[in-house]
Amino acid sequence: MLNFLLHRYIRRGTLAVRFPNGKTRTYGDGAPCVAIAIKDTAALVSLGMDPDLKLGELYMDGRIEVEEGTVVDLLDLLMGNMAVTGGASGTHQALRLVRRALRTFAQWNPARAARAHAHHHYDLSGRLYDLFLDVSRQYSCAYFAHDNDTLEIAQAEKKRHIAAKLNFNRAGLKVLDIGCGWGGLAMDIARERAANVLGITLSTEQLAAAQELARQNGLAERAKFELRDYRALTGTFDRIVSVGMFEHVGARYYPQYFAKVREVLADDGVMLLHTIGRADGPGATNAWIRKYIFPGGYAPALSEVVPIIEKAGLIVTDVEVLRLHYAKTLSEWQKRFQANRAEIAALYDERFCRMWEFYLAGAEMAFRHEHQVVFQIQIAKRVDSLPLTRDYMSHARGDTEAAAKPARVKAVA
């Protein structure tokens, strides 16, 4: 069955497969060329039955080896061909339909589950993230204003881009950062925009790092951080920002999320929501990603988000779609991960390294081949909360000045 499917769907490039019986078959034609070995018959059977889940598992366990090229090359070849040919067997398509039908259960994210899901991914060693992220630990899509920008410059540009959309028109604004990560964006806002920031997270590792970052930079009074679920928020904020957190909310909780935003956003306030999304409509999270990387996670289509914003009594004032910026970001992360692979293996083990290689490669190719994008959605309560034209964004970014430089925030030792 696998032989039939590969012959049918590999049209661009060449894939050579060495089967457990020692025989090698070649699929497709031309460059690029990738060669893999499937080590045992059970691996062959499980791969044919459920490739969405099993390809990653088998690679993690060393039961599939890439013998020519890299895992990035393999997933580029496979996902690129599937994008062109719609390469899925009847069984494969049926599994995807079942997973989409059950996605409500897969996105079960009440407060206790949300905390456990955050712990699964974000409470890993901080040293791990130091080894592949930029100096400010921005674990979200960078903004490449120029093709040759470094990751540090692109992440600094991302933070400036977001801050410009928040329209910091006066000093002393109260800002809420939902899902603040390690505090890098909050630091920039507190320092550069003279704002008072509250960052919330469900990760104890991130909380400790963010608090230490604020202390080391002399901003502990203006940038505070708490371990808190968004549903427990109180008070009123002039500005709300959320970067890379909305993917963990779950579609069934969107009404609750935006009701809370409306409750805590000032009448003349502005929010900027930055989230991975789908350009091709609603779907379901990849089975392997959901099991091993982001349990409970889901990247929404715009059509799933905007109606809920409207029903909450909020106004969408601007939408920008970032397309290949995240593919470039993930490529940079993969390069840094590989450069520090030995140290990461010492922190964890070889299986962990293979899992993260597969994750970073698969995520990059999802943005290149599977309609994954990033939405930046600007939200307000009132139509007069923002200037009449978008010129204020360019002025706030300082686009007439020199290009952005990497953030001057000290890194946590």
Order of alpha helices (4+ residues) and beta strands (2+ residues): alpha-beta-beta-beta-alpha-alpha-beta-alpha-alpha-alpha-alpha-alpha-alpha-beta-alpha-beta-alpha-beta-beta-alpha-beta-alpha-alpha-beta-alpha-alpha-alpha-beta-alpha
